Amino acid sequence: MRYTIIAVTVGIIAVASVALIVIPQTNIMKPSPPVQQSTQEEPNLTSSFPASSPSFASVPTNCRVTNGLPDSQCTPGATNPDVKQGTIGTTICYYGYSSSVRPPVSYTDPLKTQLMQSYGFTDSKSNYELDHLIPLEVGGAAFDVKNLWPEPRYGEPNAGEKDRFENYLHDQVCSGLMGLDEAQNEIATDWFKYWDEAGRP
């Protein structure tokens, strides 16, 4: 009986040993948790940052401000192709959009200096705002030199007044009272005229 018991015990140990070897090699598949689907449309907060500041060759020359408006040959305005009437809900009318596409100071500061020279301004840089003719909040191009100019903070019209009109146009477009194309055209062609017609909101 002694030998039989020993044999059985060894056999159990051997089986247990085999089991211990096999079990770690077995992959136990667990079901993945269900993917939560968002019920809210994702905003289109994208921006193409250029590798460096624009070259001197791309900056216009011999520009002049006329009646507070930029030179249409130097600064005709440019739009962001991602912003269309059908995408305003996920771009310009989505909170935080303008900040998400605004160029960094490392890009705008040297460009402001160049454009002041282009427009013949020799006084303090603080007297000017590097302005997006078609503002970001109405779908203007963020980095395109054709949409940027040194707008005076003094005189009339001035940068502060244009900022008010930009906010007005943004509200009009996002509330459905004005189409995007109309707002962009007004701000790019003669914003002071259209601001005056709107009652200077």
C-alpha positions, 0 to 999 in steps of 0.5 A: 500500500505504501508504494501505491500511495506514493505513486498516486501522490506523485501522479497528482503532483505531476498533473498539477505541475502540468496544469501550472505550466499550461494555465499561464500560456492560456490567453483569457479573452475578456470582452471590451467595454462598449465604445461610448458614442458622442451625441455632440458634433465635434468642432472643426478646430484646425489650423495650419501653422506655417514652419516660419514667418513669411518671407520678405518676398511674400509681403506687399510693398508700397501700400497705403491706408485710405479713409481708414481702410487697407490698400485693396491691392496689398490686403484684399482679404482671404478666407479659411477654406474650412469655414463655410456656411454649412460648417459654422456650427463647428467652426466660428460659432463654436466657443473657442474657435478663434483662439484655436486658430490664432497665429502665435506671436512668433509669427505675427510680431515680425510680420507686423514690423514688415507690414508697417514698413510696407504701409509707410508707418514709422511710429510706435508699433503700439499705435497699430494692431496687426489686424485680420481684415476678414476676422477669424470669427467670421472665417478669415484666413489666420496666416495669409499675408493678404488678410493681415495689415497694421490697422491704426488704433488712432483716428476714425475709423480705427481698430477699436471700432472695427472690433465692434463691427466684427463682433456684430457680424459674428453674432449676425452670422451665428444667429442666422440673420446674415449669411457668411458670404455677405458678412465676409464681403462687408468686412473686406470691401468697406467695413466702415460703410456697412458698420455705419449703415448698421447703426454703428453697433 
